[in-house]
Amino acid sequence: MTPSTPAQDLATQWNVARQLYPMYFEMAREFAIETEPCAELETGADTPGKEAVEQANRWLEKMDECIQVHQLRQFLQTSSLANQDALLELIKHFLAKTQKTDAIRDKIDFVLVQYFSQIAPTDVDDAKVDLAFVAKALEPALGTVELKPPVWLNALDRVLELARKSRSLDELLHGGVLEQGRKAKSLAGELFYLPVALAAFTRFGYLMRRSFFRLMLGDLNTILDGLTVLEEKGVQTIDCRRAQFSAQEPIVRLRMICQSWKVMFQAEYSSGQPLRMLVDLRASVDSALGKSNAPVAEAKAKRAEAAKPAATAAKPPAAAKPAATTKPVAATKPAPAAKPAAAAAKPPATAARAAVASAAVTASSKAPRAAVKPAAQAAAARPKVKPAAPTSAAPEFEVAPTPGWDSEPESSTDQGKKKG
């Protein structure tokens, strides 16, 4: 039998349904999922009967089947409705299910990491994020966790070590590191839902995010340094066809694109970013440099030397820590003190969003958000579009190409999703 939380009584089920309904209703509208409002939850009665609770549960169950993993990821990182309390209710809701599909497992995995990311201190070192630290933070969701992890969970530490040793985003994406993490989660089976395993996988996902962002920002800095070297040599355009740009792409435009990406990558984590484009753009710049990393390394050294006086004067809290041990932020800005991670989870500007769009969710991310409508208005306004078949195959770190990319602000999309 799958380990899970105890069965909830009717009052608890009703309270959970009332708290989840605004989020689920908004997701249905945003992703054009065909559904009618739940009349019982629209009324918001304080003491409903058994039939009303069952109707509400059936409505949520239908939505759980329709909402895909990548859609949930996108929504939870871009909506103001996804606060800590809402995330906590989502975790309890999913854990209370008697039948847990792979999609439910992946949703639980992501929501736990998202919840922990919001409550974890922004300046905490990776070394301090051990199993006990994570388990303590997750007590509102998992209760007291017995810290006796089974031996098979040691595989997660080995994967994290490989991620820390990765020198580029390309190496992380195509070196088998991510596949090993997914395999560990898949092989866990029903044991994945043991409290100690949930805490271990939450720690794993959180630290993988940090490695991921460290490498993304590192690649962006390498590209910018390479563009500087090329400009100093009098080069004005380079061949970037492998990265879905032109054969004579202006360096000035590439620099603007990279700066926009850099702003956007301050966000927490979003799957479906055009990671393939970023990896290929670095390869294009390296090729234009004659496949030599020496000029780039020299440019990096110059930039580090120039930044020393400012860093010494300002002394930001995270200045002395390596990028891998802090919340991913733009390299030129110290992390603001005591700022909750939830604020970082959203793209800070329209220009940043315009820098990228993901083919996997371009259509779904264009719908504007709105407050929950009354039943009659919502039924009349909602487009009748059948949802795509649910899938749990969307990886947290997606590498799909993005043919619809456009750098103009008026063609921006919500976080350009997909992450992952």
C-alpha positions in Angstrom: 0.0 0.0 0.0 1.3 3.5 -0.9 2.3 5.4 2.2 0.1 8.5 2.5 -1.4 10.9 5.0 -4.5 9.8 7.0 -7.9 10.1 5.4 -9.4 13.5 5.8 -12.8 14.1 7.4 -15.5 16.0 5.5 -14.8 19.3 7.2 -11.1 19.1 6.3 -11.9 18.1 2.7 -14.2 21.0 2.3 -11.7 23.6 3.7 -9.0 22.2 1.4 -11.4 22.4 -1.6 -12.3 26.0 -0.8 -8.7 27.0 -0.6 -7.7 25.2 -3.8 -10.7 26.3 -5.9 -9.4 29.8 -6.8 -6.1 28.4 -8.1 -7.7 25.5 -10.0 -10.4 27.8 -11.5 -7.7 30.2 -12.6 -5.6 27.4 -14.1 -8.6 26.2 -16.0 -9.1 29.6 -17.5 -5.4 30.3 -18.2 -4.8 27.0 -20.0 -8.2 26.9 -21.7 -9.3 23.7 -19.9 -13.0 22.9 -20.6 -14.8 22.8 -17.3 -17.9 24.3 -15.6 -17.6 26.2 -12.3 -18.3 24.1 -9.2 -21.6 25.5 -7.9 -21.0 24.1 -4.4 -17.6 25.9 -4.1 -19.0 29.1 -5.8 -21.4 29.5 -2.9 -18.7 28.9 -0.4 -21.0 27.6 2.3 -19.3 27.1 5.7 -21.2 23.9 6.7 -22.0 22.0 3.5 -23.6 18.6 3.4 -21.9 15.3 2.4 -23.1 15.6 -1.2 -21.7 19.1 -1.6 -18.3 17.9 -0.4 -18.4 15.0 -2.8 -19.2 17.2 -5.7 -16.3 19.5 -4.8 -13.9 16.6 -4.6 -15.1 15.3 -8.0 -14.5 18.7 -9.5 -11.0 18.9 -8.1 -10.3 15.3 -9.2 -11.3 16.2 -12.8 -9.0 19.2 -12.7 -6.1 17.1 -11.4 -6.5 14.8 -14.4 -6.6 17.7 -16.8 -3.8 19.9 -15.5 -0.5 18.7 -16.8 2.7 18.8 -14.8 4.4 21.6 -16.8 1.2 23.7 -16.5 1.2 23.4 -12.8 4.9 24.4 -12.7 4.3 27.4 -14.8 1.3 28.6 -12.8 2.9 28.1 -9.4 5.9 30.2 -10.4 4.0 33.1 -12.0 0.8 33.5 -10.0 0.3 35.5 -6.8 -2.3 32.9 -5.7 0.6 30.4 -5.2 1.6 31.6 -1.8 3.0 29.4 1.0 -0.4 28.6 2.4 -1.7 27.6 -1.0 1.4 25.4 -1.7 1.0 23.7 1.6 -2.7 22.9 0.9 -1.7 21.5 -2.6 0.9 19.2 -1.0 -1.6 17.9 1.5 -4.2 17.5 -1.3 -1.9 15.4 -3.5 -0.5 13.3 -0.6 -4.1 12.4 0.5 -4.8 10.7 -2.8 -5.2 7.0 -2.5 -4.1 6.4 -6.1 -0.9 8.3 -7.0 0.0 8.3 -10.7 3.4 9.3 -12.1 1.9 12.7 -12.8 0.8 13.1 -9.2 4.2 12.0 -8.0 5.9 14.7 -10.2 3.4 17.3 -9.0 4.2 16.5 -5.4 7.9 16.6 -6.1 7.7 20.0 -7.7 5.3 21.6 -5.2 7.5 20.4 -2.3 10.6 22.0 -3.8 8.7 25.2 -4.6 7.3 25.3 -1.0 10.8 24.8 0.5 12.3 27.4 -1.9 9.8 30.0 -0.5 10.5 29.3 3.1 14.3 28.7 3.0 16.6 31.6 3.9 17.8 33.3 0.7 21.4 33.3 1.9 21.6 29.7 3.2 24.7 27.8 2.1 24.3 24.5 0.2 26.4 22.8 2.9 23.7 23.7 5.5 20.9 22.3 3.4 21.2 18.8 4.8 18.3 16.3 5.3 17.6 17.5 8.9 17.4 21.1 7.7 14.9 20.3 5.0 12.9 17.9 7.1 12.4 20.6 9.8 11.2 23.1 7.2 8.8 20.6 5.8 7.1 19.7 9.1 4.0 21.6 8.3 3.5 19.4 5.2 5.0 16.1 6.3 4.9 16.1 10.1 7.9 15.0 12.1 10.3 13.1 9.8 12.3 10.2 11.2 15.8 10.9 10.0 16.9 7.4 9.1 17.2 7.5 5.3 17.4 4.1 3.5 20.7 3.4 1.7 19.2 3.8 -1.7 18.7 7.5 -1.1 22.5 7.9 -1.2 22.3 7.9 -4.9 20.9 11.4 -4.8 24.0 12.7 -3.2 26.1 11.1 -5.9 24.0 12.9 -8.6 24.3 16.2 -6.8 28.1 15.8 -6.7 28.1 15.3 -10.5 26.0 18.4 -10.9 28.4 20.4 -8.8 31.3 19.2 -10.9 29.6 20.2 -14.2 31.4 23.0 -15.9 28.7 24.1 -18.3 25.0 23.9 -18.9 25.6 21.6 -21.9 27.6 19.2 -19.7 24.8 19.1 -17.1 22.0 18.6 -19.7 23.8 16.0 -21.8 26.2 14.3 -19.4 23.6 12.0 -18.0 23.3 13.8 -14.7 19.6 14.8 -15.0 18.7 11.3 -16.3 20.2 9.7 -13.2 18.1 12.0 -10.9 14.9 11.1 -12.8 15.8 7.4 -12.7 16.2 7.5 -8.9 12.8 9.0 -8.5 11.2 6.5 -10.9 12.9 3.5 -9.2 11.7 4.6 -5.8 8.2 3.5 -6.6 5.8 3.7 -3.7 8.8 4.3 -1.3 9.0 7.8 -2.8 6.1 8.8 -0.5 7.8 7.9 2.7 8.4 11.2 4.7 12.1 10.8 4.8 12.2 10.1 1.0 10.0 13.1 0.3 12.4 15.3 2.3 15.4 13.8 0.5 14.0 14.4 -2.9 13.0 17.9 -1.9 16.6 18.6 -0.9 17.8 17.1 -4.1 15.5 19.2 -6.3 16.3 22.4 -4.5 20.1 21.9 -4.8 19.8 20.8 -8.4 18.0 24.1 -9.1 21.0 26.0 -7.6 23.5 24.1 -9.7 21.3 24.7 -12.7 21.1 28.4 -12.2 24.8 28.6 -11.5 25.6 27.0 -14.8 23.1 29.1 -16.7 24.5 32.3 -15.4 28.1 31.0 -16.0 27.2 30.3 -19.6 25.7 33.8 -20.1 28.8 35.4 -18.6 31.0 33.3 -20.9 29.0 34.4 -23.9 29.1 38.0 -23.0 32.9 37.8 -22.4 33.3 36.2 -25.8 31.2 38.9 -27.5 33.5 41.5 -25.9 36.6 39.8 -27.3 35.0 39.6 -30.7 34.1 43.3 -30.6 37.6 44.2 -29.6 38.8 42.3 -32.7 36.5 44.4 -34.9 33.9 41.6 -35.5 30.4 42.9 -35.8 28.4 39.8 -36.7 28.7 36.0 -36.2 27.0 32.9 -37.5 24.4 31.8 -35.0 22.2 29.6 -37.2 22.7 26.6 -34.8 21.1 28.7 -32.1 18.1 29.6 -34.4 19.4 33.1 -35.2 20.8 34.3 -38.5 24.1 33.6 -40.3 25.2 37.2 -39.7 23.7 38.0 -36.3 24.8 41.4 -34.9 26.9 41.2 -31.8 25.1 44.2 -30.4 21.7 42.4 -30.6 23.2 39.2 -29.1 24.5 41.2 -26.1 21.0 42.7 -25.5 19.5 39.3 -25.7 21.9 37.9 -23.2 21.4 40.8 -20.8 17.6 40.1 -21.0 18.1 36.5 -20.3 20.3 37.4 -17.3 17.5 39.4 -15.8 15.0 36.7 -16.4 17.2 34.0 -14.9 17.0 35.8 -11.6 13.6 34.0 -11.4 13.4 30.9 -9.3 13.1 28.0 -11.7 11.0 27.7 -14.7 10.9 24.7 -17.0 10.8 25.0 -20.7 13.3 27.8 -21.0 15.1 27.7 -24.4 18.1 26.0 -22.9 19.1 24.5 -26.2 19.3 28.0 -27.6 21.5 29.2 -24.8 23.8 26.1 -25.1 24.0 26.6 -28.9 24.6 30.3 -28.6 27.6 29.6 -26.5 28.9 27.1 -29.0 28.4 29.7 -31.8 30.4 32.3 -29.9 33.2 29.7 -29.1 33.3 28.9 -32.8 33.6 32.5 -33.7 36.5 32.8 -31.3 38.3 30.0 -33.1 37.2 27.4 -30.6 39.7 28.8 -28.1 38.8 29.6 -24.6 41.9 31.6 -23.8 40.4 35.0 -24.9 37.3 34.3 -22.9 39.3 33.4 -19.8 41.3 36.5 -20.2 38.2 38.6 -20.4 36.8 36.9 -17.3 40.0 37.7 -15.4 39.8 41.4 -16.5 36.1 41.6 -15.4 36.8 40.0 -12.0 39.8 42.5 -11.4 37.6 45.5 -12.4 34.8 44.3 -10.0 37.1 44.0 -7.0 37.0 47.6 -5.8 33.2 47.8 -5.9 32.8 44.5 -4.2 35.2 45.6 -1.4 33.4 48.9 -0.8 29.9 47.5 -0.9 30.5 44.2 1.0 27.1 42.5 0.1 26.1 39.6 2.3 26.6 37.0 -0.4 29.8 38.5 -1.9 32.1 36.0 -0.3 30.1 33.0 -1.2 30.5 31.0 -4.5 27.5 31.2 -6.9 26.7 27.6 -6.3 25.9 28.2 -2.6 23.5 31.2 -3.0 20.1 31.8 -4.5 20.6 32.3 -8.2 20.6 36.0 -9.0 22.2 38.1 -11.7 26.0 38.2 -11.2 26.1 42.0 -11.0 23.6 42.4 -8.2 23.8 41.2 -4.5 20.8 39.3 -3.2 18.5 41.7 -1.2 18.4 40.7 2.4 15.3 39.0 3.8 13.5 39.0 0.5 11.3 35.9 0.2 12.0 33.6 -2.7 8.4 33.9 -3.8 9.1 37.4 -5.1 12.0 36.1 -7.2 9.8 33.5 -8.7 8.3 36.0 -11.2 10.0 37.7 -14.2 10.7 41.2 -13.1 9.9 43.0 -16.3 8.1 42.7 -19.6 11.4 43.0 -21.5 12.8 40.0 -19.7 9.8 37.9 -20.6 10.1 39.1 -24.2 13.6 37.6 -24.5 12.3 34.1 -24.7 9.3 31.9 -25.5 8.9 28.2 -25.2 7.1 26.2 -27.9 5.7 23.7 -25.3 3.5 26.4 -23.7 3.5 29.4 -25.9 -0.2 29.1 -26.7 -1.3 28.5 -23.1 0.8 31.3 -21.6 -0.8 34.1 -23.6 -4.1 34.1 -21.7 -4.3 37.0 -19.2 -5.1 36.2 -15.6 -8.3 37.4 -13.9 -10.1 36.9 -10.6 -12.5 34.0 -10.1 -15.8 34.9 -11.8 -19.3 34.0 -10.7 -20.7 30.8 -12.1 -22.9 32.4 -14.8 -20.2 34.8 -16.1 -17.5 32.2 -16.1 -19.6 29.7 -18.0 -20.4 32.3 -20.7 -16.8 33.6 -21.0 -14.8 30.4 -21.0 -13.7 29.0 -24.3 -14.7 25.5 -25.0 -11.4 23.9 -25.8 -10.6 20.3 -25.0 -7.5 19.9 -22.9 -4.5 18.1 -24.2 -4.0 14.6 -22.9 -2.4 14.7 -19.4 1.2 13.7 -19.3 3.9 13.4 -16.7 6.7 13.2 -19.3 7.6 16.9 -19.3 11.1 17.0 -17.7 11.8 19.6 -15.0 14.8 20.8 -17.1 13.5 20.9 -20.7 15.8 21.4 -23.7 13.3 21.8 -26.4 14.0 24.3 -29.2 11.9 27.5 -29.4 11.1 28.5 -33.0 8.7 31.2 -32.0 11.3 33.3 -30.2 11.0 37.1 -30.7 12.8 39.8 -28.9 10.2 42.5 -29.3 8.3 43.4 -26.1 4.9 43.3 -27.7 5.3 39.5 -28.4 6.2 38.6 -24.8 4.9 35.6 -23.0 4.3 34.6 -19.4 7.8 33.5 -18.3 8.3 31.9 -21.7 7.3 28.5 -20.6 7.4 25.6 -20.2 11.2 25.1 -16.8 12.6 22.4 -14.6 
